Amino acid sequence: MSVLPNPPRRSGKLPRVVLCESFDQRVVRAAHVLNQHKLAQVVLLGDYEELERVAVGYRTDLAGIDVLNYEGEEIQTQIQAQLAALGLTDRLDATDPVVAGAWLVRNGLADAVVAGAATTPTHVMRVYLRLLGVAEGCQTVSGLSLVSFENCEFVRSPVVGLADVSVVPEPSVAQLAGIAIQSAASYERMTG
């Protein structure tokens, strides 16, 4: 199984991807699949023993998966210090796994962060915008979903990109054009 026909590689290294919502069984199972198919170096946020119990319960394991206890004193001190420096202590909670995941990316400790399986898109977007910002030149924030259609006669590619304009409920013509351009560029970067 390969969701992406040409998974991106940097210098032969797998991208380090943080999956924030390890309290959700689907996320633990997804981490196992990503690791098993060598699509990413996965980081789960949480307590190792607790996550190991979840993994065993679903006939998976944590072998090859990094587990980071983001609620430990050392990392919490670092996250809180950065939130204070950014003036965000009253807006973001350092003990929120979505904040911890975004913090790891912001500080170069991970290449990507994934959340939204069990957290509202609005919350995820707020955290990402505040901690990660937007790409240079980006005029309109939008999302892109990749959908895998293996052995489907109705699509040309096994992976289809669906531009998500739900961030901007009533986009202008210019915003729609920008969303289309950004989505196409993101799709190309991810699928080769």
N, C-alpha and C positions, 0 to 999 in steps of 0.2 A: 504494500500500500504506500503510495506516495501522493499526498495531497498536492504538493507542489512538484511539477515535473522537473524543475531545476532548482532544488533548494539552494538558497544563497550561501556562499562560503566566503569567508574573509581569510585569505592566506591559508586555506585548508582547515581553518578552525571553525568549529560549529558556533553559531551565535548563542550567547548566554541569555536565556529567556527566563524571566521571573513569572511564575504563576502565583498570583496573590491569594486566591481564595481556596487554599488547601483544606479548609474546613468542609468543602463540598466534595463529595466522593467522585463526582465527574472530573474534577480537576486533578485529583490524584491519579485516576485512571488515564487521563489525557497525558499527564507527565510521563507515565510508564510507556505509553505509545510513542510519544515524541522521542524518548530516550531509546527505546527498542529499535526504532527505525532510523536512529542517528540523524534526526532533523534539527536537534538543538541540545545544548547543554542546559538542562532544566534545573531551576532553583525553585523549591517549594518553600513557602514561608510558614513556620509553625514549629511545634515541638516534635522532635524526631520520633520519640516513642509512640506518641499519639498517632502520628502519620503512618508509622510502621504497622500499627494495629489496623488502621483503615485499609492500608494496602493489602495486608494479608487477608482481610475479610473479603476482598474483591479479587483474590487470586493474582495479585500483582506484587511487586516488590519495589524497594527504593534503591536497588543496586544501580550505581552510576548517576543517581540523582542527588544534587546538593540540597540539604535542608538547612535553612537559616532561621534560628529562633530570633525573630525581629523584636520580640518583647524583652530580650535580655538587656541588662543595665547599660552595657557599653554601647550597643547600637542605638538604644533609645536616647542616650545622652547626645550622640552625634546627630541624630535626626532632629531632636528638640533644639539643639544649638543652631542648626541650619534653618529651621523654621523661624526661630527668633531673629536670625540675621536677615531673613527675607520679610519679616513683619507678618508672618502667617500663623503665629501660635494661637490666635483667637479664631482662625478660620479652618485650620487643619489639625487633626489629632494624630500625634506621632505613633499612637498604638494602633492606628488603622492600617491593616495590611496593604491597602491600595496606596496609601501614603508611603509606606515602607518600600514597596516595589518601585514606585516612581522615584523615590530618593536614591535607590540603588542605580537606576539608569542615569539620573542626573549627575551622579558622582562617578560615572564610568565603571561601576562594578557589575553592570549588566548591559546587554545590548538592546533588550526589549522587555516590555512588561505587558502582561495580559490580565485583565479583570473584566467583570461584567456578567459572569455566569450566575452569580448570586448577589451582585451589587447593582444598584440602579445605574443605567447609563449616565444619568445626570450627575450623580456623585463621582463616577469614574472620570467623566469629562472635566468636572471642576478641578479635581485633584491634578490631573494631567496638565491642564492649561496653567494652573498656578505653579506647579513644580517643573514642568518640562517646556512649557511655552509652545510656540508653533514654529514651523520651518521658515527660514528667511524667505520673504516674498509671498508668503501665504496670506491671502486676503480673506478667505472664508474657510472656517473649520468644517470638516466633513468626515465621514467614515467610509470604509470600504470593507465589504464582506467578500471573502473568497468562498465559493461553493464548488464542491467537487462533484462532477457528473461522470463517473466512470461507466463506460459502455452505454452511453446514452446517444441515441441516433439524432436527437434534436439539437445538439450543440456541437460546434466545431472543435472546441478545446475541452480537455478533461477538467479544467478549472476555469470558472467564470467569475469575473469581478462584478459585484453589484454595488454601485455607488449609493451611499446612504445620505440623503439630504435631510434627515430628521433633526439634525442639529439646528438647521435654519428652516423653520416651518413654512415660510413663504419666500423662497429665494427669488431674487431678481434675475433677469436674463444674464447679466454679467456674472452673478454668483453661480448660477447653474453652469455656465461655461467654465468658470474656474474650478468648480467641483469636478466636472468631466475631465479637465486637463490633469488635475491632481490625481484623480482616481486612475487614469490611464498610466501616468508615470509611476504610481505606487504599484500597480499591477505588473508593469514591466520589470520593476526592481525586484519584486518578489517571485515572479515566475520565469524570468529570463527571457 
